[in-house]
Amino acid sequence: MRSFADADGDGIGDLAGVRSRLGYLELLGVDALWLSPVYPSPQVDHGYDVSDPRDVDPVFGDLGDLDGLIADAHGHGIRVLLDIVPNHTSDQHEWFRAAVSAAPGSPERARYHFHPGRGPRGDEPPNNWRSVFGGPAWTRLTRTDPDDPEAGEIPDEWYLHLFTPGQPDLDWSNPEVWADLEKTLRFWSDRGVDGFRIDVAHGLAKAAGLPDDRRQPGWTPVADGLPDPRFDSDEVHQVHRGIRALLDRYPERMAIGEVMVGDDERWARYVRRDELHLAFHFALLGAGFDAAAIRDAIDRTLEAVEASGVPAVWTVANHDVSRPATRYGDPARARAMALVVLALPGTAYLYNGEELGLPDVDLPTDLVQDPGRDQGRMRDTARVPIPWEGEGPGYGFTTGTPWLPMPEEYGALTAASQLEDPDSTLSLYRRAIELRATHPAFAGDDVEWFGAPEGCLAFRRAGTTLVCALNAGTHPVPLPPGDVLLTSAPLTEQGELPPNSAAWLA
């Protein structure tokens, strides 16, 4: 949200800014809006370090601003989802501050994973787990010796943080942790929030006893497929069943999980009928611009959701990865993939700016705020604010100085200029979303594959006449039979589909 629209001129997007752009979202055809965390936070990880899950950070506004946004969004036919972060809190949360002040073995520390260290003096972490952002997943506290307060600080217990040290992990075996999440879900549901995106939904429960990670060092699992003890423990499903049971008491509420689990059978457990309503399956996001890889990702995703009967969720962009226009190596490929995604059965999520074809921005290292920057996680390059209109430095995003610099090339990509251009990426998205919502061929819950030239793919929505063709090869190819509904690039003079493009036919 901090990169969407800034209403108060401080250079950071806010709730009033989102509210001012609801007409644009309605024009685009959006029917639901997912807000990144809006809660009070030290912003160590752009709001994913929450110090109070039942309030709004002043940098974004206040509760009244969020209430007004929800009401106005509903007036535009747009539902509102909040991002919740149940895996961890900020180290500034009142619980963690109390835990730091409390003694080992206290109820305050039992809400988190506090443990003595290994080795003769406890100088080694409790296990060998690594943080997502690099380095050990443990930080050691110090405290004053009550028997000798003049002696200075002495070593204390270690606490677990799978992300930054400012994001201590909660212990979901503690009933107080669940009770607090229940309070949070009720608080926001009672205020009219329509649903929740659950951050790190696969990480809430850790392997019993917190055993050492027996895989190779780093992030690449070894060939024998040893499990990652930090994530996807069986006990996590108890949490999601509790979330589902609570939300079932609120008609029209839903939960969608960020589930980063490589084994599709284990992934499917998260969308059983008494767990999450939806879950992100990231196979397509991880596929390159290669017809075989894209087809495999689509098949994997549809097979994973088939047993549970829930819709598939598709996305090729989010706030944690390089933007498609850059990641695929060509903005034309990003336009083509938009048609592939929007042709598929299920739910499609877009990342703000994707509809403008924005590329990553090469940022000076000293301006990068991503906590993973020292390990090469340069996510801020895909988080530069949205160019709405006019000229720099703010391009209509802000009257002040944007929190990340917006490049000159954004001047040709503003929403205002693209709205007037029928060939723009924004116009392509608007037309595609409109067809997806209104054309009778966009039905059916499965796809049927056609034979296609090398480097290409073609599928039909099962039981309909809609065909999507993608040319990821190097030469123009003939189109499948049918009337052309939309193409991501002009056809050749011979009526063929050029490389790096896609078409819809019916």
C-alpha angles and dihedrals in degrees: 000000000000088000101044108076134334118211102176100049098242091121096248123102116247144182094268088053092054089047091054091055100048090106089059092051091050090049089051090053099247113159100182135031124209113201120202113232113311097179130115107282142155084234094232087145101021095274099320086109100075122195096178120016094193103058141052125255111244090232087068099036130258141289090279090057091052092047089051092048092051092049094047093044090054088051088057092048092253124132122214126227123189125211110235125193110206097158096073146354134220117274083240093062112118090241094057094044088053091048092053090052094045129083126257111278093026124138088244092061093043090075089068136037103271117164139161116254128251127252131054093301099025092253095139124074117261090253140354098262118144129219119243086238094051134268128058119333089225134078124190122226127212127212142181116266105243090210094052110022091169093061094079129231120343128195116275136182126309124244128208123242118168088190127027122342085250090065108064114191119244120231106238092194086074112090091212089066093056092044090055093050090049088053090050095049091049092047094056096036089054089054092057102263107156100209150333137249106213114217117220090358090172095055107059095099123048128206111280112267092013094256123197117276103252095194125100115286113273128025106305112097116227121250096262091065100237111186123253105242092205095064144037099021113169092243091067089079091066088063094051092047088054092050091049093048091053096046091048086069089061111065115225094015121127143181127215120189135214095227113178100181118140097202106081095205091055091043090055091060090072092064099047112138094266097044134054119354090218139359135195113248106197101198094106092044088055096047120099125223093285123122096220093047092047092049092048091050092051092048092048093051095047092047091049094055097038097086094049096045094226122133119263118250118221132194137149097187142043141149093277101057141054114278116261094243088062102029094055091047095238133054088223089063090052090054090050092050090052089063091047092052095045092048093058124096115253134035125332124205122199126198113227110265093025088101089057093052092240116180127212114277122232101233129193108255093237091060096052110108099181108125089221094057094109089059093047097262097141098171092148089076086073094042101065110133124271118264107227105170147323126022140324155312090041103015090203093305091102141353088222133052114305114241087238121030116259114220127233091247088069088072089076093046103053118136091238094056093044093050088063095047115079090197096051125114090246091055090049091053093046092052093044094050091047092052091045090055100041112024114096092221091071096087137100130075100241142046132235117210124224128203110265138182118270112290092019139093136197131187139173127216101249114257094011139083096242114120126184118197125189125192107202091157133093103255135054114264134198117262122243115255116283145076114297113244100174141345130198091220134016116279119244121263087263091056094252129140110253124221118281094026143102137206139200119216133178 
